[in-house]
């Protein structure tokens, strides 16, 4: 795995993890009882974005390290997941 592909893989893991973490522990304006006029009750009151970004960075780094290890060592290759033997014999 090259440097550029490693960075791209990390960014994919980061954004996927961040999108999973976004809806966790959001306090809406409706739950807080302070709805700003012109907004929806489901609009976030407290979103904890900085904390979520830090946690996302750590989780993405761990996931990236596992994936990079598997890719670099060749533990799982494309031929391992070729169920229909379309790639032929090595």
N, C-alpha and C positions, 0 to 999 in steps of 0.2 A: 504494500500500500504506500503510495506516494504522499508527500506532504499535503498537496492540494486535496487529494481524495480523503485524507484523514481529517482535514479541516471541514470539508463538506459533510462528511459523515457525522462529525461532532455537532455541526449546526443543525442537521436534520434531527438528531437526538434531542438537542436543546429545544428546538421549536415544538417538537411533538410532546416533550415532557411539559413545556410551559403551557401548551394548549390544554393538557390534561389537568394541570394544577390551577389554571385560572378560576374555574367555578368552585373550588374548594374554599370553605370558610368565608364566603362573601356574606356580609350583612347588608341586606337591602334597605332602601329608604322606608319601605312599608313595615319591615320588622323593627326598625329603629323608631318609627312613629314620627319621623321628620321628613315629609314628602315636600320637595321643592316644587312650587307651582310650575306646571308645564313639563314635568318629567313623569315617568312611569313609576309605579310603586316598586317595580322590580329593579330599578336603577340602583347600583351599588352605593352604599353609604361608606363602608370601609372595605377596601379591596386588598390591602396588604401586598402591593405589587413588589416592593423592594425585598421583602422576606421571601416571596414566591420566586423571585429571580435568583436569589442566592441558593435556595433549596434546589431549584431547577438546575443551576449550574453544577452543583455537587452530584445530583442524581444522573445528569447527562454525562458527566465525566466518568462515573462508575460504569454506566452502560456502554459508553464509548470504549473504555479500557477493555471490557469483556469482549466486545465485538472486534476491536483491533487485535487482541490476542488470538481470537479464533481465525481471523483473516490472515494474519502474519504467519502463524504457525501452520496453517493449512489443516487445522483440525476438521473443519467442514469445508468441502470444496463444491464447485458447481456440479461436478460429476457425482457427488454423493446424493444430490437431490434430483438427479436425472432419472426419474422413475420409468420412463418409456424408452430408455437407452437410445435416445436421439443423437447423442454426441459420439456414439461409437466407442470402441475400446481405446484405452490410452496408448 
